[in-house]
Amino acid sequence: MEIFKPLLKISFWILLILSTLALVFIHVGLAGLEFDFTPSGFNFYIKELSKYGYLFGATISVLALIYGSSRYHEKIKNDRFIEWKSAIEPYLNYAGVSNEMLKVEFTRKRYELFRILYNLGFRIQKKVELEKCLFLFKNEIELFESQNKNYQNTGGAYPDLEYVFIFDSINYLIHGSCIECYPGYERDLKICFP
């Protein structure tokens, strides 16, 4: 299906150039004639245009097809977003229990995350793709950590040097947002936290 998009666009541009040339030729041919603003003058002008009617019709048809196709793909994408948003809502509510700020920021940025995941087919297959998803929240990681209820209940004391309180929540949200993640994903996720 993706191969048809470029072919349609190329076809449209070729038809547009040919239609423009046809309009130029028609008007050059009519330039020597005096235009009459009467019904017979308009009829003559339309008769000249109708010589290239199939070309103009094909150009308009291809343009309508391109526009309709893009609207159709946008509708599919929006429907998929609504479905995805409903599917991750329980994950978001679970993560929001221990960190309300994470829930608020994730809700605010979820369409951006959706666009990234949509382009990846909802599969994170390498570390670069994971980092691309987490980049949306890079400025809020410390805020999420400080607002985490477990962090606050322990007075900011960590069980060990590698422990991060929001890891479980973020891990849960990422897993809930994707169809699958690559092996070793959790190790790479831990490395992404400061």
GISULMO-V996918 format. One record per backbone hydrogen bond with DSSP energy under -0.5 kcal/mol. NH is the residue of the N-H (numbers start at 1). CO is the residue of the C=O. E is the energy in kcal/mol with one decimal. If there is no record, write none. Layout:
BEGIN
nh=(NH;NH)
co=(CO;CO)
e=(E;E)
END
This chain:
BEGIN
nh=(4;5;6;7;8;9;10;11;12;13;14;15;16;17;18;19;20;21;22;23;24;25;26;27;28;29;30;31;32;33;35;37;38;42;43;44;45;46;47;48;49;50;51;51;52;53;56;57;58;59;60;61;62;63;64;65;66;67;68;69;70;71;72;73;74;75;76;77;78;79;80;81;82;83;84;85;86;87;88;89;90;92;93;94;95;96;97;97;98;98;99;103;104;105;106;107;108;109;110;110;113;114;115;116;117;118;119;120;121;122;123;124;125;129;130;131;132;133;134;135;136;137;138;140;141;144;145;146;147;148;148;149;152;153;154;155;156;157;158;163;167;170;171;172;173;174;175;176;177;178;179;180;182;185;188;189;190;191;192;193)
co=(1;1;2;3;4;5;6;7;8;9;10;11;12;13;14;15;16;17;18;19;20;21;22;23;24;25;26;27;28;30;33;35;36;38;39;40;41;42;43;44;45;46;47;48;49;50;52;53;54;55;56;57;58;59;60;61;62;63;64;65;66;67;68;69;70;71;72;73;74;75;76;77;78;79;80;81;82;83;84;85;86;88;89;90;91;92;93;94;94;95;95;99;100;101;102;103;104;105;106;107;109;110;111;112;113;114;115;116;118;117;120;180;123;126;126;127;128;129;130;131;133;134;135;137;137;140;141;142;143;144;145;98;148;149;150;152;151;154;156;160;164;166;167;168;169;170;171;172;173;174;122;122;124;182;184;185;186;187;188;190)
e=(-0.9;-0.7;-0.8;-1.3;-2.9;-2.4;-2.8;-2.6;-2.8;-2.4;-2.4;-2.9;-2.9;-2.3;-2.5;-2.8;-2.5;-2.5;-2.5;-2.4;-2.4;-2.9;-2.6;-2.4;-2.6;-2.5;-1.8;-0.8;-0.5;-1.1;-0.5;-0.6;-1.7;-2.4;-2.3;-2.1;-2.1;-2.7;-2.2;-1.9;-2.1;-2.4;-0.5;-0.8;-1.7;-1.5;-2.4;-2.9;-2.5;-2.2;-2.4;-2.5;-2.6;-2.1;-2.6;-2.3;-2.5;-2.6;-2.9;-2.4;-2.3;-2.3;-2.3;-2.4;-2.2;-2.3;-2.3;-2.4;-2.7;-2.7;-2.5;-2.1;-2.2;-2.2;-2.8;-3.2;-2.0;-2.0;-2.1;-0.8;-0.5;-2.6;-2.6;-2.2;-2.5;-2.2;-0.7;-0.9;-0.6;-0.5;-0.9;-1.6;-2.2;-2.6;-2.7;-2.2;-2.0;-2.0;-0.7;-0.5;-2.0;-2.8;-2.5;-1.8;-2.8;-3.4;-1.9;-1.1;-1.3;-3.6;-0.7;-2.2;-0.8;-0.6;-1.6;-2.8;-1.9;-1.7;-2.5;-1.8;-0.9;-1.7;-1.1;-1.3;-0.8;-3.2;-2.4;-2.4;-1.8;-0.7;-0.8;-3.2;-2.4;-2.7;-1.5;-0.9;-2.5;-0.8;-0.5;-1.0;-1.1;-2.7;-3.1;-2.5;-2.3;-2.9;-2.6;-2.1;-1.5;-1.1;-3.8;-1.1;-1.6;-1.5;-2.0;-2.4;-2.1;-1.6;-1.3;-1.1)
END
